[in-house]
């Protein structure tokens, strides 16, 4: 039996990969599946516990999801988070680094193999203008640098989605351009399955990389943008866009500290936290 605890945000929750739900307490309708469920199907006697939640940031995972994960005594755990952190005006890479170090370190100390990921640049995925995309790219670079360091430090199974050429395929992305499509979720599941197998862990059949459902029609995509998509943009505009504009102006007129220097300080902070 393989217990798999999946920690993170809406990417791990499965947003972008809808499946039809039949019966049960929730009745008929749609539910999210996602890469964690697809990967669990390729494990031996899997027991999947998806602890991820929409909108979660690294500190949310540490505070709310880590205690539940440790109670499960998982054989495998995943920590995939960071995009929501970069999209907030309150972003602080040192806070991300401290929460990530504590979470990953605790899971590894409990005996779990931990899956981690380098994430693509959200500004590029959203197609933002360069002046607004650059600050987001800098933030994502800092988060990824932190995750690279923690992967080396704790020996996680680390997937570089930011550097994977297949990730740039438009078919890998849902209509909102921030979440993987079914094909994208299947890609993540396959990449992690490959890493588990290469590490010598017991696995079953590799997940099928080909979608089982047809992609959404153009009409469905337009419908989503006209309803939920517009609401999403409006909610983000009250927080993200003013912050991005301010960062763009600061970057243009005063310059920003190189990401490497910020990352070095962030990497030192979790080490001090762990020692307490």
GIMOCOR-V551642 format. One line per field, one symbol per residue. ss: DSSP state (2 for helix, 1 for strand, 0 for the rest). psi: psi as a letter, one per 40 degrees, with the letter a starting at -180 (. if undefined). burial: + if it has 9 or more other C-alpha atoms within 8 Angstrom, else -. Layout:
ss: ???
psi: ???
burial: ???
This chain:
ss: 011111110222200001111000000011110022222200100111110000000222222222222222000111110022220000002222222222222222200011111100022222000222222222222222222222222200111100002222022210000001022222222222222222000010000000000000022222222222222222222222222222222222200000222222222222222220
psi: hhhhhhiaaddddehegiihhhaadeaiaiiiciddddddeeihgihhhheiiheiiddddddddddddddegidhiighidddddeidehhdddddddddddddddddeeihhhiihiihddddefiiddddddddddddddddddddddddefihhhgddehdddehdeeiideediiadddddddddddddddddeeihiaihihehieiiiiiddddddddecddddddddddedddddddddddddddeiihiddddddddddddddddd.
burial: -+++++++++++++++++--+------+---+++++++++++++-+++-++++--+++++++--++++++--++++++++++++++++----++++++++++++++++--++++++++++++++++-+---++++++++++++++++++++--+-+++++++----+----+++-++++++++++++++++++++++-----+--++---+---------+--++---++-----++-+++++++-++-++-------+--++-+++-+++-+---
